[in-house]
């Protein structure tokens, strides 16, 4: 199934969290909290401002984002658990730090 969010909504796939603590203890699924980090897999065209002009989203497909614990609506598409969020629910975009930037 193909899904296209409307307006300023985005479709996010949660990124799985660590299954072990720093001390090496394995955390069972029932004790894990749902991750608050995900990858944008689809995005709407944007919202309209008061003048009726289309304002594009700040996030794009492929961005890794951080969102609130209780944000969005959980849905299941093709057996996969996904999350629909409004762009306002996104707290920020996580940028991958390249090897060159770490060395500097």
Secondary structure as the mmCIF struct_conf table of DSSP 4:
data_model
#
loop_
_struct_conf.conf_type_id
_struct_conf.id
_struct_conf.beg_label_comp_id
_struct_conf.beg_label_asym_id
_struct_conf.beg_label_seq_id
_struct_conf.end_label_comp_id
_struct_conf.end_label_asym_id
_struct_conf.end_label_seq_id
TURN_TY1_P TURN_TY1_P1 UNK A 7 UNK A 8
STRN STRN1 UNK A 9 UNK A 14
HELX_LH_PP_P HELX_LH_PP_P1 UNK A 15 UNK A 18
BEND BEND1 UNK A 19 UNK A 19
STRN STRN2 UNK A 20 UNK A 20
TURN_TY1_P TURN_TY1_P2 UNK A 22 UNK A 23
HELX_LH_PP_P HELX_LH_PP_P2 UNK A 25 UNK A 25
STRN STRN3 UNK A 26 UNK A 26
HELX_LH_PP_P HELX_LH_PP_P3 UNK A 27 UNK A 28
HELX_RH_3T_P HELX_RH_3T_P1 UNK A 29 UNK A 31
HELX_LH_PP_P HELX_LH_PP_P4 UNK A 32 UNK A 35
BEND BEND2 UNK A 36 UNK A 36
STRN STRN4 UNK A 37 UNK A 43
STRN STRN5 UNK A 47 UNK A 48
TURN_TY1_P TURN_TY1_P3 UNK A 50 UNK A 51
BEND BEND3 UNK A 52 UNK A 52
STRN STRN6 UNK A 54 UNK A 55
BEND BEND4 UNK A 58 UNK A 58
TURN_TY1_P TURN_TY1_P4 UNK A 61 UNK A 62
STRN STRN7 UNK A 64 UNK A 67
TURN_TY1_P TURN_TY1_P5 UNK A 69 UNK A 70
BEND BEND5 UNK A 72 UNK A 72
STRN STRN8 UNK A 73 UNK A 77
TURN_TY1_P TURN_TY1_P6 UNK A 78 UNK A 79
STRN STRN9 UNK A 80 UNK A 86
HELX_RH_3T_P HELX_RH_3T_P2 UNK A 87 UNK A 89
STRN STRN10 UNK A 90 UNK A 94
HELX_LH_PP_P HELX_LH_PP_P5 UNK A 95 UNK A 98
HELX_RH_AL_P HELX_RH_AL_P1 UNK A 99 UNK A 103
#
